[in-house]
Amino acid sequence: MENNIRGGDAPIPCQLEANKNYAWCTCGHSENQPFCNGAHKTTGGTPPTIFTVEEAKEAYLCTCKLTSNPPYCDGSHK
Ligand code: FES
C-alpha cells in the first residue's frame, strides 16, 4: 500500500537547467519540496519521477502530488 501525502498546498516556482536530471518527489514526504530527498524509502511512499527539460526555464512544480501533468502544477491543489 502506498503511503503518499500532500507535500504542500501550492506549486513552487523553480529555475530549471537544460539537460539536468531532476528527481521530483511523488510521495509528498520530502522536506525539500518539490524534489525528492530520499524520504520515500523510510515512509513507504512512491519513488521519485526523474525528468529533464531541453531548455532552461522557470516552471511551477507540483507539491500537492495531485497533478495530472507531473511534475508541473495543473491547478489540482485548489
Ligand atoms: S521523498 Fe518523495 S519521492 Fe522521494
Backbone and ligand atoms as CSV (ligand in chain L), in Angstrom:
chain,resi,resn,atom,element,x,y,z
A,1,MET,N,N,0.859,-1.193,0.000
A,1,MET,CA,C,0.000,0.000,0.000
A,1,MET,C,C,0.894,1.242,0.000
A,2,GLU,N,N,0.614,2.137,-0.889
A,2,GLU,CA,C,1.408,3.360,-0.954
A,2,GLU,C,C,1.061,4.289,0.195
A,3,ASN,N,N,2.074,4.958,0.692
A,3,ASN,CA,C,1.885,5.874,1.805
A,3,ASN,C,C,2.260,7.286,1.369
A,4,ASN,N,N,1.453,7.846,0.483
A,4,ASN,CA,C,1.730,9.182,-0.025
A,4,ASN,C,C,0.876,10.221,0.682
A,5,ILE,N,N,1.433,11.436,0.768
A,5,ILE,CA,C,0.707,12.560,1.362
A,5,ILE,C,C,0.879,13.776,0.463
A,6,ARG,N,N,0.131,14.831,0.751
A,6,ARG,CA,C,0.370,16.090,0.061
A,6,ARG,C,C,1.683,16.674,0.579
A,7,GLY,N,N,2.515,17.167,-0.328
A,7,GLY,CA,C,3.775,17.771,0.093
A,7,GLY,C,C,3.655,19.265,0.280
A,8,GLY,N,N,2.499,19.802,-0.092
A,8,GLY,CA,C,2.276,21.238,0.018
A,8,GLY,C,C,0.930,21.569,-0.581
A,9,ASP,N,N,0.557,22.841,-0.468
A,9,ASP,CA,C,-0.753,23.275,-0.957
A,9,ASP,C,C,-0.663,24.253,-2.118
A,10,ALA,N,N,0.548,24.449,-2.622
A,10,ALA,CA,C,0.738,25.344,-3.759
A,10,ALA,C,C,2.004,24.922,-4.497
A,11,PRO,N,N,2.085,25.209,-5.794
A,11,PRO,CA,C,3.288,24.857,-6.543
A,11,PRO,C,C,4.466,25.740,-6.130
A,12,ILE,N,N,5.663,25.296,-6.453
A,12,ILE,CA,C,6.881,26.055,-6.160
A,12,ILE,C,C,7.546,26.426,-7.478
A,13,PRO,N,N,7.778,27.739,-7.703
A,13,PRO,CA,C,8.484,28.135,-8.913
A,13,PRO,C,C,9.939,27.710,-8.844
A,14,CYS,N,N,10.419,27.023,-9.889
A,14,CYS,CA,C,11.783,26.506,-9.898
A,14,CYS,C,C,12.488,26.924,-11.176
A,15,GLN,N,N,13.726,27.318,-11.047
A,15,GLN,CA,C,14.555,27.650,-12.196
A,15,GLN,C,C,15.251,26.370,-12.642
A,16,LEU,N,N,14.810,25.822,-13.761
A,16,LEU,CA,C,15.325,24.524,-14.219
A,16,LEU,C,C,16.420,24.724,-15.262
A,17,GLU,N,N,17.473,23.930,-15.152
A,17,GLU,CA,C,18.572,23.982,-16.111
A,17,GLU,C,C,18.357,22.930,-17.200
A,18,ALA,N,N,18.840,23.223,-18.388
A,18,ALA,CA,C,18.697,22.299,-19.511
A,18,ALA,C,C,19.482,21.020,-19.277
A,19,ASN,N,N,18.873,19.903,-19.677
A,19,ASN,CA,C,19.545,18.598,-19.705
A,19,ASN,C,C,20.132,18.159,-18.364
A,20,LYS,N,N,19.510,18.586,-17.284
A,20,LYS,CA,C,19.936,18.156,-15.952
A,20,LYS,C,C,18.869,17.221,-15.400
A,21,ASN,N,N,19.283,16.155,-14.740
A,21,ASN,CA,C,18.320,15.228,-14.157
A,21,ASN,C,C,17.763,15.776,-12.847
A,22,TYR,N,N,16.454,15.859,-12.777
A,22,TYR,CA,C,15.779,16.265,-11.544
A,22,TYR,C,C,14.936,15.101,-11.052
A,23,ALA,N,N,14.840,14.985,-9.734
A,23,ALA,CA,C,14.009,13.942,-9.129
A,23,ALA,C,C,12.847,14.622,-8.410
A,24,TRP,N,N,11.699,14.601,-9.055
A,24,TRP,CA,C,10.507,15.234,-8.490
A,24,TRP,C,C,9.853,14.270,-7.502
A,25,CYS,N,N,9.655,14.721,-6.287
A,25,CYS,CA,C,9.034,13.892,-5.241
A,25,CYS,C,C,7.588,13.576,-5.611
A,26,THR,N,N,7.241,12.294,-5.617
A,26,THR,CA,C,5.862,11.885,-5.877
A,26,THR,C,C,5.125,11.515,-4.597
A,27,CYS,N,N,5.884,11.295,-3.512
A,27,CYS,CA,C,5.256,10.750,-2.291
A,27,CYS,C,C,4.782,11.820,-1.327
A,28,GLY,N,N,5.328,13.037,-1.450
A,28,GLY,CA,C,4.919,14.137,-0.580
A,28,GLY,C,C,5.682,14.221,0.731
A,29,HIS,N,N,6.523,13.253,1.028
A,29,HIS,CA,C,7.206,13.239,2.327
A,29,HIS,C,C,8.505,14.032,2.344
A,30,SER,N,N,9.029,14.392,1.195
A,30,SER,CA,C,10.299,15.127,1.162
A,30,SER,C,C,10.162,16.475,1.860
A,31,GLU,N,N,11.189,16.846,2.611
A,31,GLU,CA,C,11.232,18.183,3.219
A,31,GLU,C,C,11.968,19.144,2.313
A,32,ASN,N,N,12.266,18.700,1.107
A,32,ASN,CA,C,12.935,19.543,0.105
A,32,ASN,C,C,12.036,19.667,-1.122
A,33,GLN,N,N,10.731,19.910,-0.896
A,33,GLN,CA,C,9.772,20.027,-1.996
A,33,GLN,C,C,10.196,21.110,-2.978
A,34,PRO,N,N,9.959,20.847,-4.288
A,34,PRO,CA,C,9.217,19.723,-4.858
A,34,PRO,C,C,10.094,18.504,-5.182
A,35,PHE,N,N,11.327,18.503,-4.690
A,35,PHE,CA,C,12.267,17.451,-5.078
A,35,PHE,C,C,12.371,16.357,-4.018
A,36,CYS,N,N,12.752,15.166,-4.465
A,36,CYS,CA,C,12.938,14.013,-3.589
A,36,CYS,C,C,14.150,14.218,-2.682
A,37,ASN,N,N,14.028,13.852,-1.420
A,37,ASN,CA,C,15.183,13.855,-0.512
A,37,ASN,C,C,15.439,12.463,0.057
A,38,GLY,N,N,14.809,11.459,-0.564
A,38,GLY,CA,C,15.019,10.084,-0.133
A,38,GLY,C,C,14.046,9.604,0.925
A,39,ALA,N,N,13.173,10.498,1.395
A,39,ALA,CA,C,12.259,10.142,2.487
A,39,ALA,C,C,11.312,9.006,2.121
A,40,HIS,N,N,11.029,8.829,0.820
A,40,HIS,CA,C,10.105,7.760,0.408
A,40,HIS,C,C,10.590,6.383,0.821
A,41,LYS,N,N,11.908,6.242,0.999
A,41,LYS,CA,C,12.459,4.926,1.339
A,41,LYS,C,C,12.054,4.486,2.739
A,42,THR,N,N,11.881,5.438,3.649
A,42,THR,CA,C,11.533,5.084,5.021
A,42,THR,C,C,10.054,5.259,5.313
A,43,THR,N,N,9.348,5.988,4.461
A,43,THR,CA,C,7.931,6.241,4.714
A,43,THR,C,C,7.021,5.294,3.947
A,44,GLY,N,N,7.595,4.539,3.000
A,44,GLY,CA,C,6.762,3.655,2.191
A,44,GLY,C,C,6.050,4.377,1.075
A,45,GLY,N,N,6.521,5.557,0.734
A,45,GLY,CA,C,5.917,6.312,-0.362
A,45,GLY,C,C,6.455,5.856,-1.706
A,46,THR,N,N,5.874,6.392,-2.759
A,46,THR,CA,C,6.289,6.044,-4.116
A,46,THR,C,C,7.608,6.738,-4.462
A,47,PRO,N,N,8.412,6.133,-5.340
A,47,PRO,CA,C,9.709,6.720,-5.703
A,47,PRO,C,C,9.544,7.963,-6.574
A,48,PRO,N,N,10.612,8.758,-6.710
A,48,PRO,CA,C,10.514,9.997,-7.473
A,48,PRO,C,C,10.391,9.765,-8.968
A,49,THR,N,N,9.938,10.791,-9.668
A,49,THR,CA,C,9.931,10.812,-11.128
A,49,THR,C,C,11.143,11.615,-11.585
A,50,ILE,N,N,11.996,10.966,-12.384
A,50,ILE,CA,C,13.174,11.649,-12.911
A,50,ILE,C,C,12.773,12.358,-14.202
A,51,PHE,N,N,13.136,13.634,-14.307
A,51,PHE,CA,C,12.786,14.354,-15.530
A,51,PHE,C,C,13.884,15.357,-15.876
A,52,THR,N,N,13.884,15.759,-17.134
A,52,THR,CA,C,14.801,16.794,-17.614
A,52,THR,C,C,14.010,17.765,-18.474
A,53,VAL,N,N,14.573,18.937,-18.703
A,53,VAL,CA,C,13.988,19.877,-19.661
A,53,VAL,C,C,15.043,20.170,-20.732
A,54,GLU,N,N,14.586,20.407,-21.955
A,54,GLU,CA,C,15.526,20.618,-23.062
A,54,GLU,C,C,16.093,22.022,-23.072
A,55,GLU,N,N,15.308,22.961,-22.528
A,55,GLU,CA,C,15.785,24.345,-22.466
A,55,GLU,C,C,15.586,24.861,-21.056
A,56,ALA,N,N,16.510,25.683,-20.578
A,56,ALA,CA,C,16.389,26.274,-19.245
A,56,ALA,C,C,15.093,27.082,-19.181
A,57,LYS,N,N,14.380,26.940,-18.074
A,57,LYS,CA,C,13.134,27.676,-17.930
A,57,LYS,C,C,12.703,27.691,-16.473
A,58,GLU,N,N,11.804,28.620,-16.159
A,58,GLU,CA,C,11.171,28.606,-14.853
A,58,GLU,C,C,9.875,27.821,-14.971
A,59,ALA,N,N,9.627,26.938,-14.010
A,59,ALA,CA,C,8.412,26.136,-14.048
A,59,ALA,C,C,7.822,26.035,-12.650
A,60,TYR,N,N,6.496,25.951,-12.592
A,60,TYR,CA,C,5.813,25.764,-11.318
A,60,TYR,C,C,5.609,24.277,-11.102
A,61,LEU,N,N,6.375,23.732,-10.140
A,61,LEU,CA,C,6.341,22.282,-9.907
A,61,LEU,C,C,5.351,21.960,-8.786
A,62,CYS,N,N,4.596,20.907,-9.031
A,62,CYS,CA,C,3.522,20.483,-8.126
A,62,CYS,C,C,4.083,19.997,-6.783
A,63,THR,N,N,3.427,20.386,-5.694
A,63,THR,CA,C,3.763,19.849,-4.370
A,63,THR,C,C,2.620,19.028,-3.781
A,64,CYS,N,N,1.394,19.235,-4.258
A,64,CYS,CA,C,0.247,18.513,-3.679
A,64,CYS,C,C,0.195,17.076,-4.184
A,65,LYS,N,N,0.899,16.813,-5.309
A,65,LYS,CA,C,1.009,15.477,-5.917
A,65,LYS,C,C,-0.287,15.000,-6.562
A,66,LEU,N,N,-1.196,15.909,-6.785
A,66,LEU,CA,C,-2.477,15.554,-7.400
A,66,LEU,C,C,-2.521,15.925,-8.881
A,67,THR,N,N,-1.467,16.533,-9.376
A,67,THR,CA,C,-1.472,16.988,-10.768
A,67,THR,C,C,-1.631,15.834,-11.753
A,68,SER,N,N,-2.299,16.107,-12.839
A,68,SER,CA,C,-2.407,15.133,-13.933
A,68,SER,C,C,-1.296,15.325,-14.951
A,69,ASN,N,N,-0.444,16.320,-14.720
A,69,ASN,CA,C,0.637,16.632,-15.644
A,69,ASN,C,C,1.970,16.747,-14.900
A,70,PRO,N,N,2.365,15.668,-14.180
A,70,PRO,CA,C,3.581,15.752,-13.386
A,70,PRO,C,C,4.826,15.989,-14.237
A,71,PRO,N,N,5.814,16.760,-13.734
A,71,PRO,CA,C,5.901,17.346,-12.394
A,71,PRO,C,C,5.262,18.719,-12.287
A,72,TYR,N,N,4.525,19.118,-13.315
A,72,TYR,CA,C,4.046,20.501,-13.366
A,72,TYR,C,C,2.679,20.668,-12.705
A,73,CYS,N,N,2.497,21.811,-12.075
A,73,CYS,CA,C,1.213,22.143,-11.477
A,73,CYS,C,C,0.145,22.259,-12.568
A,74,ASP,N,N,-1.023,21.667,-12.317
A,74,ASP,CA,C,-2.141,21.848,-13.249
A,74,ASP,C,C,-3.346,22.466,-12.549
A,75,GLY,N,N,-3.121,22.977,-11.346
A,75,GLY,CA,C,-4.201,23.625,-10.613
A,75,GLY,C,C,-5.002,22.693,-9.732
A,76,SER,N,N,-4.629,21.417,-9.664
A,76,SER,CA,C,-5.408,20.438,-8.896
A,76,SER,C,C,-5.380,20.680,-7.392
A,77,HIS,N,N,-4.407,21.467,-6.894
A,77,HIS,CA,C,-4.295,21.700,-5.450
A,77,HIS,C,C,-5.442,22.526,-4.904
A,78,LYS,N,N,-6.169,23.230,-5.769
A,78,LYS,CA,C,-7.199,24.161,-5.288
A,78,LYS,C,C,-8.456,23.428,-4.864
L,1,FES,S1,S,10.916,11.716,-0.867
L,1,FES,FE1,FE,9.094,11.738,-2.049
L,1,FES,S2,S,9.649,10.645,-3.840
L,1,FES,FE2,FE,11.425,10.594,-2.643
